[in-house]
Amino acid sequence: MEQSGRAAAARALRRLAKGRPNDAVKLAYLTEEQLEEIDRMDLTALVEFKRHGNGAVEVKLVDRAAILERLLELEREESGGVETLLRALSEESGGE
């Protein structure tokens, strides 16, 4: 994978790894009058959403462990290792 493509993939994976499930859970409670709020929600972590006829809601989120494994592989390929990955995740989250 070329350098810019690898960097773009790493950025996308880091964004997925840090995606918060809050809005995905809020989605389950929206009423029909609130549907326009979907456009303002961060659904990055959402993989699948099902609303069943009996009122049950099923929410599937990204597999963070698999994403972090792939990020680690990319970082190893670039020879930066774990320290580079952790530094990048920390910098993007404002040092949290």
TORRO-935051 format. One line per 3 residues: number of its first residue (from 1); their letters; for each residue y, z, x negated of N, C-alpha, C, CB. Coordinates in Angstrom, 2 decimals, padded with zeros to 5 digits. Atoms other than C-alpha are relative to their C-alpha. Glycine has a CB too. Example, Ala and Ser with C-alpha at 12.3 -4.5 7.8 and 13.67 -1.06 7.14 Angstrom:
# residues 2
1 = AS = -001.19 000.00 -000.89 -004.50 007.80 -012.30 001.20 000.00 -000.90 000.03 001.25 000.99 ~ -001.19 -000.06 000.82 -001.06 007.14 -013.67 001.09 000.73 000.77 000.46 -001.42 -000.41
//
This chain:
# residues 96
1 = MEQ = -001.17 000.00 -000.86 000.00 000.00 000.00 001.23 000.00 -000.90 000.00 001.23 000.98 ~ -001.19 000.06 000.84 003.39 -000.89 -001.44 000.81 001.28 000.14 000.86 -001.22 000.35 ~ -000.74 -001.25 000.07 005.82 001.89 -002.33 000.83 000.27 001.26 000.90 -000.01 -001.21
4 = SGR = -000.85 -000.24 -001.18 008.26 001.42 000.59 -000.84 000.22 001.25 000.97 -001.18 000.21 ~ 000.91 -000.19 -001.12 005.39 001.12 003.07 -000.64 001.37 -000.03 -001.06 -001.07 000.02 ~ 000.60 -001.32 000.17 003.80 004.27 001.70 001.02 001.09 000.34 -000.52 000.18 -001.44
7 = AAA = -001.04 -000.98 -000.29 007.09 006.14 001.90 000.28 000.05 001.51 001.30 -000.34 -000.77 ~ -000.22 000.04 -001.45 007.61 005.01 005.51 -001.15 000.68 000.74 000.16 -001.47 000.49 ~ 001.16 -000.63 -000.61 004.08 006.08 006.41 000.06 001.51 -000.18 -001.31 -000.56 -000.59
10 = ARA = -000.10 -001.44 000.27 004.63 009.47 004.78 001.07 000.63 000.88 000.32 000.25 -001.49 ~ -001.06 -000.53 -000.87 007.90 009.97 006.71 -000.50 000.12 001.44 001.25 -000.91 -000.05 ~ 000.52 -000.02 -001.37 006.18 009.08 010.00 -001.03 001.11 000.17 -000.64 -001.36 000.36
13 = LRR = 001.01 -001.05 -000.07 003.28 011.42 009.26 000.64 001.39 -000.03 -001.00 -000.14 -001.14 ~ -000.69 -001.29 000.05 005.65 014.27 008.35 000.67 000.29 001.34 001.05 000.02 -001.14 ~ -000.63 -000.19 -001.32 007.51 013.73 011.63 -001.05 000.42 001.03 000.71 -001.32 000.46
16 = LAK = 001.07 -000.38 -000.92 004.23 013.91 013.54 -000.49 001.42 -000.28 -001.17 -000.97 -000.11 ~ 000.50 -001.33 000.38 003.12 017.00 011.62 000.95 001.10 000.46 -000.19 000.08 -001.50 ~ -000.99 -001.01 -000.39 006.34 018.80 012.54 000.37 -000.09 001.47 001.24 -000.14 -000.84
19 = GRP = -000.31 000.15 -001.42 006.44 017.63 016.16 -000.30 001.27 000.77 -000.76 -001.17 000.59 ~ 000.18 -001.23 -000.78 006.87 020.51 018.58 -000.54 -000.35 001.38 001.34 000.78 000.13 ~ 000.60 000.29 -001.30 004.85 020.68 021.80 000.85 000.42 001.19 -001.33 000.68 000.09
22 = NDA = -000.81 -000.55 -001.08 007.65 022.25 023.84 000.25 -000.99 001.13 001.32 000.49 -000.54 ~ -000.33 000.96 -001.04 008.76 019.12 025.68 -001.25 -000.57 000.67 000.82 -001.13 -000.58 ~ 001.25 000.47 -000.61 005.16 017.99 026.24 -000.45 000.97 001.08 -001.11 -000.18 -001.08
25 = VKL = 000.36 -001.01 -001.00 004.54 021.26 028.07 000.98 -000.04 001.16 -000.03 001.41 -000.64 ~ -001.00 000.10 -001.06 007.81 020.96 030.00 -000.28 -001.18 000.93 001.41 -000.13 -000.60 ~ 000.32 001.20 -000.77 006.69 017.51 031.13 -000.93 000.32 001.17 -000.64 -001.06 -000.90
28 = AYL = 000.96 -000.38 -001.04 003.90 019.12 033.13 000.67 000.64 001.21 -001.03 000.95 -000.57 ~ -000.66 -000.73 -001.07 006.42 021.06 035.21 001.17 -000.76 000.64 000.50 001.32 -000.52 ~ -001.10 000.77 -000.58 008.94 018.31 035.98 -000.29 -000.36 001.45 000.24 -001.27 -000.82
31 = TEE = 000.11 000.46 -001.38 009.58 017.57 039.61 000.44 -001.46 000.05 000.86 000.88 000.96 ~ -000.41 001.41 -000.12 010.21 014.05 040.90 001.50 -000.15 -000.19 -000.41 -000.55 001.36 ~ -001.46 000.06 000.16 013.95 014.83 040.96 000.42 000.10 -001.46 000.65 001.12 000.81
34 = QLE = -000.33 -000.22 001.41 013.85 015.65 037.23 -000.56 -001.08 -000.92 -000.50 001.35 -000.43 ~ 000.67 001.00 000.83 012.02 012.53 036.01 000.92 -000.68 -001.02 -000.62 -001.04 000.87 ~ -000.93 000.62 000.95 015.16 011.15 034.31 000.08 000.79 -001.30 001.39 -000.14 000.62
37 = EID = -000.03 -000.82 001.21 014.85 014.01 031.80 -001.01 -000.47 -001.04 -000.28 001.45 000.36 ~ 001.02 000.47 000.93 011.83 012.29 030.23 000.63 -000.76 -001.17 -001.01 -000.90 000.72 ~ -000.65 000.78 001.06 014.15 009.98 028.27 000.63 000.87 -001.07 001.05 -000.89 000.60
40 = RMD = -000.63 -000.91 000.96 015.72 013.00 026.55 -001.00 000.92 -000.69 001.05 000.83 000.70 ~ 001.02 -000.89 000.56 012.43 014.69 025.65 -000.55 -000.53 -001.32 -001.13 000.20 001.00 ~ 000.70 000.35 001.24 010.83 014.73 022.22 -001.50 000.12 000.28 000.44 000.92 -001.20
43 = LTA = 001.44 000.02 -000.30 007.26 013.70 023.00 -000.80 -000.50 -001.19 -000.27 -000.88 001.23 ~ 000.65 000.44 001.23 006.34 012.97 019.38 -001.41 000.53 -000.13 000.82 000.43 -001.19 ~ 001.31 -000.64 000.17 003.41 015.39 019.44 -000.99 -000.36 001.11 000.18 001.49 -000.06
46 = LVE = 000.84 000.30 -001.16 002.05 014.08 022.76 -000.88 -001.22 -000.25 000.85 -000.22 001.24 ~ 000.95 001.09 000.14 -001.08 011.93 022.58 -000.44 -000.50 001.38 -001.23 000.45 -000.82 ~ 000.50 000.37 -001.32 -002.25 012.00 026.18 000.49 001.01 001.04 -001.55 -000.08 000.01
49 = FKR = -000.47 -000.86 -001.09 -000.96 013.34 029.48 -000.67 -000.47 001.29 001.56 -000.04 000.13 ~ 000.65 000.33 -001.26 -002.94 013.46 032.73 000.37 001.05 001.04 -001.54 -000.09 -000.17 ~ -000.23 -000.90 -001.12 -001.99 014.94 036.08 -001.07 -000.33 001.03 001.47 -000.15 000.60
52 = HGN = 001.12 000.20 -000.92 -005.02 015.35 038.33 000.43 000.28 001.44 -001.18 000.89 -000.39 ~ -000.30 -000.15 -001.41 -005.01 015.21 042.12 -000.02 001.44 000.49 -000.95 -000.79 000.79 ~ 000.09 -001.41 -000.42 -005.89 018.89 042.38 001.12 000.86 -000.59 -001.35 000.57 -000.41
55 = GAV = -001.13 -000.73 000.57 -002.70 019.83 040.50 -000.18 000.39 -001.45 000.25 001.22 000.78 ~ 000.24 -000.33 001.41 -004.33 020.39 037.12 000.69 -001.02 -000.90 -001.53 000.04 -000.30 ~ -000.67 000.85 000.98 -002.52 018.98 034.10 -000.75 000.10 -001.31 001.49 000.39 -000.18
58 = EVK = 000.67 000.04 001.30 -004.16 017.91 030.85 000.97 -000.59 -001.02 -001.32 -000.84 000.07 ~ -000.92 000.42 001.06 -002.03 017.65 027.71 -000.78 -000.01 -001.30 001.25 000.94 -000.09 ~ 000.63 000.08 001.32 -003.44 016.42 024.39 001.09 -000.27 -001.03 -001.10 -001.11 -000.05
61 = LVD = -000.99 000.11 001.06 -001.39 016.82 021.23 -000.62 -000.56 -001.27 000.64 001.38 -000.29 ~ 000.49 000.56 001.26 -001.66 015.27 017.78 -000.82 001.04 -000.75 001.18 -000.50 -000.87 ~ 000.84 -000.86 000.83 -004.21 016.70 015.36 000.75 000.23 -001.32 -001.42 -000.65 -000.25
64 = RAA = -000.82 -000.29 001.19 -001.95 018.33 012.78 -000.84 000.11 -001.28 000.78 001.28 000.21 ~ 000.85 -000.14 001.19 -004.82 019.13 010.43 -000.33 -001.38 -000.58 -001.31 000.76 000.34 ~ 000.31 001.35 000.47 -005.79 015.44 010.24 001.23 -000.66 -000.61 -000.55 -000.86 001.15
67 = ILE = -001.25 000.57 000.53 -002.17 014.43 009.70 000.30 000.59 -001.37 001.17 000.26 000.96 ~ -000.27 -000.63 001.29 -001.73 016.96 006.90 -000.98 -000.46 -001.07 -000.05 001.52 000.14 ~ 000.99 000.53 000.96 -004.95 015.75 005.26 000.43 -001.38 -000.50 -001.41 -000.09 000.65
70 = RLL = -000.43 001.34 000.39 -003.66 012.17 005.29 001.26 000.05 -000.86 000.25 -000.87 001.24 ~ -001.20 -000.17 000.83 -000.28 013.27 003.94 -000.36 000.44 -001.41 000.95 001.02 000.64 ~ 000.44 -000.47 001.30 -002.02 015.10 001.14 -000.62 -001.14 -000.81 -001.02 001.15 000.15
73 = ELE = 000.58 001.18 000.68 -004.00 011.94 000.32 001.10 -000.92 -000.53 -000.91 -000.78 000.96 ~ -001.10 000.85 000.44 -000.78 009.91 000.18 000.73 000.61 -001.19 000.97 -000.24 001.15 ~ -000.70 -000.67 001.10 000.89 012.48 -002.06 -000.84 -000.03 -001.28 000.33 001.46 000.38
76 = REE = 000.86 000.07 001.19 -002.12 012.55 -004.40 000.02 -001.39 -000.61 -001.44 000.39 000.35 ~ -000.06 001.37 000.49 -002.02 008.77 -004.64 001.28 -000.24 -000.79 -000.09 -001.00 001.16 ~ -001.27 000.14 000.71 001.60 009.07 -005.76 000.10 001.01 -001.14 001.17 000.18 000.98
79 = SGG = 000.13 -000.99 001.06 000.51 011.84 -008.17 000.95 001.19 000.12 000.23 -000.65 -001.32 ~ -000.89 -001.15 -000.20 002.96 014.35 -006.71 -000.76 001.24 000.37 001.02 -000.31 001.06 ~ 000.83 -001.13 -000.37 000.27 016.55 -005.27 000.55 000.85 001.12 -000.22 000.84 -001.17
82 = VET = -000.31 -000.92 -001.09 000.54 019.49 -002.93 001.45 000.48 -000.08 -000.95 001.20 -000.04 ~ -001.36 -000.52 000.14 003.85 020.76 -004.34 001.01 -000.97 000.59 000.32 000.28 -001.47 ~ -000.92 001.01 -000.53 005.61 017.49 -003.47 -000.05 -000.03 001.52 -000.33 -001.38 -000.57
85 = LLR = 000.16 000.00 -001.46 004.20 017.53 000.06 000.69 001.21 000.62 -001.49 -000.02 000.38 ~ -000.60 -001.21 -000.55 005.24 021.12 000.69 001.52 -000.01 -000.13 -000.57 001.22 -000.69 ~ -001.44 000.09 000.20 008.70 020.51 -000.75 000.62 -000.96 001.03 000.33 -000.47 -001.45
88 = ALS = -000.51 000.97 -000.96 009.19 017.43 001.46 000.01 000.57 001.42 -000.83 -001.27 -000.04 ~ 000.04 -000.60 -001.34 008.09 019.28 004.60 001.06 001.09 000.15 -001.39 000.58 000.28 ~ -000.99 -001.07 -000.05 010.33 022.21 003.76 001.43 -000.56 000.07 -000.14 000.91 -001.23
91 = EES = -001.33 000.60 000.01 013.38 020.02 003.05 000.33 -000.62 001.35 000.11 -001.04 -001.09 ~ -000.26 000.67 -001.28 013.00 018.08 006.29 000.16 001.00 001.13 -001.12 -000.96 000.33 ~ -000.13 -000.99 -001.07 012.76 021.27 008.34 001.14 000.97 -000.28 -001.30 000.77 000.18
94 = GGE = -001.14 -000.86 000.31 015.85 022.79 006.77 -000.38 001.24 -000.77 000.69 000.39 001.26 ~ 000.41 -001.11 000.83 013.94 025.08 004.45 -000.77 001.09 000.72 001.17 000.59 -000.62 ~ 000.76 -001.00 -000.75 011.95 026.88 007.13 -001.32 000.29 -000.64 -000.22 -000.45 001.42
//
